[in-house]
């Protein structure tokens, strides 16, 4: 069985408008097992068996997904019409850089 991690923060947002104090999620391998109040999760899964990481002063959010992005645009205000005149090689390099930035930002 994979180790279970409790990731918690001062607040958690459920994505439906509710902000909870001292919320967290329990993660095992690549699966979220449960979410809720930190103390309730510690009791449910056993505090001694969890690897805990608490982020004081932070807020946990549900996964954010950028469902519409133009990776080939530089993001510096250059009009798309003007930027589309660049050679394909430049557009590919720009897209690779922007995709990398999105991944690093956890999108």
C-alpha positions as CSV (number, residue, x, y, z in Angstrom):
1,X,0.0,0.0,0.0
2,X,1.3,3.5,-0.9
3,X,2.1,5.9,1.8
4,X,-0.8,8.3,2.7
5,X,-0.1,12.0,2.8
6,X,-2.2,14.6,4.5
7,X,-1.8,17.9,2.9
8,X,-3.4,20.7,4.9
9,X,-3.5,24.5,5.1
10,X,-5.0,27.2,7.2
11,X,-8.0,27.2,4.8
12,X,-9.4,25.0,2.1
13,X,-11.9,26.0,-0.6
14,X,-14.2,23.3,-1.9
15,X,-14.9,25.0,-5.3
16,X,-18.6,25.5,-4.4
17,X,-18.2,28.6,-2.3
18,X,-17.4,27.2,1.1
19,X,-14.1,28.2,2.7
20,X,-13.2,25.9,5.6
21,X,-10.6,26.6,8.3
22,X,-7.9,24.0,8.8
23,X,-8.9,21.8,5.8
24,X,-6.9,19.1,4.0
25,X,-6.8,16.3,1.6
26,X,-5.4,12.8,2.0
27,X,-3.5,11.5,-1.0
28,X,-2.3,8.0,-1.7
29,X,-0.1,7.4,-4.7
30,X,-1.9,9.5,-7.4
31,X,-5.4,9.4,-5.9
32,X,-7.2,11.8,-3.6
33,X,-8.7,9.5,-0.9
34,X,-10.6,12.1,1.1
35,X,-11.0,15.8,1.8
36,X,-12.3,17.7,4.8
37,X,-11.4,19.1,8.1
38,X,-7.8,18.4,9.0
39,X,-8.6,16.9,12.5
40,X,-11.3,14.7,11.1
41,X,-8.9,13.3,8.4
42,X,-6.2,12.7,11.1
43,X,-8.8,10.7,13.1
44,X,-10.2,8.8,10.1
45,X,-6.8,7.7,8.7
46,X,-4.8,7.6,11.9
47,X,-2.5,10.5,12.6
48,X,0.5,8.2,13.2
49,X,0.1,6.6,9.7
50,X,-0.1,9.9,7.8
51,X,2.8,11.8,6.3
52,X,1.7,15.4,7.1
53,X,2.6,18.6,5.4
54,X,0.8,21.7,6.7
55,X,0.9,25.1,4.9
56,X,0.2,27.8,7.5
57,X,-1.4,31.0,6.1
58,X,-2.2,29.3,2.8
59,X,-5.4,28.1,1.1
60,X,-5.9,24.7,-0.7
61,X,-7.9,25.0,-3.9
62,X,-9.4,22.3,-6.2
63,X,-7.3,21.6,-9.3
64,X,-7.2,24.5,-11.7
65,X,-7.5,23.8,-15.4
66,X,-6.8,26.3,-18.1
67,X,-9.2,25.0,-20.7
68,X,-8.5,27.6,-23.3
69,X,-5.0,28.9,-24.0
70,X,-3.0,29.9,-27.0
71,X,0.5,28.5,-26.4
72,X,2.0,30.1,-29.5
73,X,1.2,33.7,-28.3
74,X,3.9,35.4,-26.3
75,X,1.6,36.8,-23.6
76,X,3.2,40.2,-23.8
77,X,0.3,42.1,-25.4
78,X,1.6,41.5,-29.0
79,X,-1.5,41.4,-31.3
80,X,-2.1,37.8,-32.5
81,X,-2.3,39.0,-36.1
82,X,1.3,40.4,-35.9
83,X,2.7,37.4,-34.0
84,X,1.2,34.9,-36.5
85,X,3.6,36.3,-39.1
86,X,6.5,34.7,-37.2
87,X,8.1,31.6,-38.7
88,X,6.8,28.2,-37.5
89,X,10.1,27.5,-35.7
90,X,9.6,30.5,-33.5
91,X,6.0,29.6,-32.8
92,X,7.0,26.1,-31.8
93,X,9.7,27.4,-29.4
94,X,7.2,29.9,-27.9
95,X,4.6,27.1,-27.5
96,X,7.1,24.8,-25.8
97,X,8.2,27.6,-23.4
98,X,4.6,28.5,-22.6
99,X,3.6,24.8,-22.1
100,X,6.5,24.4,-19.7
101,X,5.4,27.5,-17.7
102,X,1.9,26.1,-17.5
103,X,3.2,22.8,-16.2
104,X,5.5,24.5,-13.7
105,X,2.5,26.5,-12.5
106,X,0.6,23.2,-11.9
107,X,-2.0,23.7,-14.7
